[in-house]
């Protein structure tokens, strides 16, 4: 169910939005961007599009020369714009008002260097930095084992009809559409996509049809105790999802 739907979403996105050729992007919002740069870059893009649409070798040779000239002019204009922008920045930093800009730049660089996005190092229980891959995996395994089996158990309400320490879920227990809607509502958009490249915003845009499909998928996952292969592409996420599936019964009862 997941593989079919995920492939359909990715294929439709590629057909409608097309696939990026890579690169940083977002240059139109750069602080050195100006109208002259915008005009030259558009000319270069038009020349590139004309080059791709050529059918004969003779025509391609003529258009290729035009594209090289447009590309060279665009690169020159970008270099001049950057140079002028940096010159204005240096002049502003020499003023009293520019002192605040210096501290702001320093804080921005410091935040960018923090270990928030990726894991640069991990310490063992004894405080020593681990470097071996097997030791790092074992450290994560023991950490999540305590996280899910220690003092973080979900409390069971007395009115749920489940005795403490026991699970008593009937075969008719199902994840409802209302629960899926509420979960989607609480999920924040704009977050980084997972390895399967489908963001939360896409799932929200699917509307009632998407809610119906997700409800069926979650109930199949709950009933079979198996998750899609794409959900476990990394060691940590695979371990977490395995533990979450073992706890989902408690969550539903609560």
GIBEL-V847476 format. One record per residue. N is the residue number from 1. PHI is phi as a letter, one per 30 degrees, with the letter a starting at -180 (NA if undefined). NEAR is the number of other ideal C-beta (glycine too) atoms within 8 Angstrom. Layout:
[[N & PHI & NEAR] [N & PHI & NEAR]]
//
This chain:
[[1 & NA & 9] [2 & d & 9] [3 & e & 9] [4 & d & 7] [5 & d & 10] [6 & d & 11] [7 & d & 8] [8 & d & 8] [9 & d & 10] [10 & d & 10] [11 & d & 8] [12 & d & 8] [13 & d & 9] [14 & d & 9] [15 & d & 7] [16 & d & 6] [17 & c & 6] [18 & i & 6] [19 & c & 5] [20 & d & 6] [21 & d & 4] [22 & j & 3] [23 & j & 5] [24 & d & 4] [25 & i & 5] [26 & i & 6] [27 & d & 8] [28 & d & 6] [29 & c & 5] [30 & d & 7] [31 & d & 4] [32 & c & 10] [33 & d & 10] [34 & b & 7] [35 & d & 5] [36 & d & 8] [37 & d & 13] [38 & e & 10] [39 & d & 8] [40 & d & 13] [41 & d & 11] [42 & d & 8] [43 & d & 11] [44 & d & 13] [45 & d & 8] [46 & d & 9] [47 & d & 13] [48 & d & 9] [49 & d & 8] [50 & d & 11] [51 & d & 11] [52 & d & 6] [53 & c & 6] [54 & d & 9] [55 & c & 4] [56 & c & 6] [57 & d & 5] [58 & d & 6] [59 & d & 9] [60 & d & 10] [61 & d & 8] [62 & d & 8] [63 & d & 12] [64 & d & 9] [65 & d & 8] [66 & d & 10] [67 & d & 13] [68 & d & 8] [69 & d & 8] [70 & d & 13] [71 & d & 10] [72 & d & 8] [73 & d & 11] [74 & d & 13] [75 & d & 8] [76 & d & 8] [77 & d & 11] [78 & d & 11] [79 & d & 8] [80 & d & 8] [81 & d & 13] [82 & d & 9] [83 & d & 8] [84 & d & 9] [85 & d & 10] [86 & d & 9] [87 & d & 8] [88 & d & 8] [89 & d & 9] [90 & d & 8] [91 & d & 8] [92 & d & 10] [93 & d & 10] [94 & d & 6] [95 & d & 8] [96 & d & 4] [97 & d & 7] [98 & d & 10] [99 & d & 9] [100 & d & 7] [101 & d & 11] [102 & d & 9] [103 & d & 8] [104 & d & 8] [105 & d & 8] [106 & d & 8] [107 & d & 8] [108 & d & 8] [109 & d & 8] [110 & d & 8] [111 & d & 7] [112 & d & 6] [113 & d & 5] [114 & d & 6] [115 & d & 6] [116 & c & 3] [117 & d & 2] [118 & b & 4] [119 & d & 5] [120 & c & 4] [121 & a & 7] [122 & b & 9] [123 & c & 7] [124 & d & 10] [125 & d & 5] [126 & d & 4] [127 & i & 5] [128 & d & 6] [129 & d & 7] [130 & c & 11] [131 & b & 5] [132 & d & 6] [133 & d & 5] [134 & d & 6] [135 & d & 10] [136 & d & 11] [137 & d & 9] [138 & d & 8] [139 & d & 12] [140 & d & 12] [141 & d & 9] [142 & d & 9] [143 & d & 8] [144 & d & 12] [145 & d & 8] [146 & d & 8] [147 & d & 8] [148 & c & 10] [149 & c & 6] [150 & c & 7] [151 & c & 3] [152 & c & 5] [153 & d & 7] [154 & d & 7] [155 & d & 5] [156 & c & 10] [157 & d & 7] [158 & d & 4] [159 & d & 4] [160 & d & 8] [161 & i & 4] [162 & c & 9] [163 & d & 5] [164 & d & 5] [165 & i & 3] [166 & b & 6] [167 & c & 7] [168 & b & 7] [169 & c & 7] [170 & d & 5] [171 & d & 3] [172 & d & 4] [173 & d & 7] [174 & b & 6] [175 & d & 9] [176 & d & 7] [177 & d & 8] [178 & d & 6] [179 & d & 8] [180 & d & 13] [181 & e & 9] [182 & d & 8] [183 & d & 8] [184 & d & 12] [185 & d & 6] [186 & d & 5] [187 & d & 8] [188 & d & 5] [189 & d & 8] [190 & i & 4] [191 & d & 7] [192 & d & 3] [193 & d & 7] [194 & d & 6] [195 & d & 6] [196 & d & 9] [197 & i & 6] [198 & b & 10] [199 & d & 8] [200 & d & 10] [201 & d & 8] [202 & d & 10] [203 & d & 11] [204 & d & 10] [205 & d & 7] [206 & d & 9] [207 & i & 6] [208 & d & 5] [209 & d & 7] [210 & d & 11] [211 & d & 13] [212 & d & 9] [213 & d & 11] [214 & d & 11] [215 & d & 12] [216 & d & 9] [217 & d & 11] [218 & d & 10] [219 & d & 10] [220 & d & 9] [221 & d & 12] [222 & d & 12] [223 & d & 6] [224 & c & 6] [225 & h & 6] [226 & b & 4] [227 & c & 8] [228 & e & 8] [229 & d & 6] [230 & d & 10] [231 & d & 11] [232 & b & 10] [233 & d & 9] [234 & b & 7] [235 & d & 7] [236 & d & 8] [237 & d & 10] [238 & d & 11] [239 & d & 11] [240 & d & 9] [241 & d & 11] [242 & d & 10] [243 & d & 10] [244 & d & 8] [245 & d & 11] [246 & d & 8] [247 & c & 10] [248 & d & 9] [249 & d & 10] [250 & d & 11] [251 & d & 8] [252 & d & 10] [253 & d & 11] [254 & d & 9]]
//
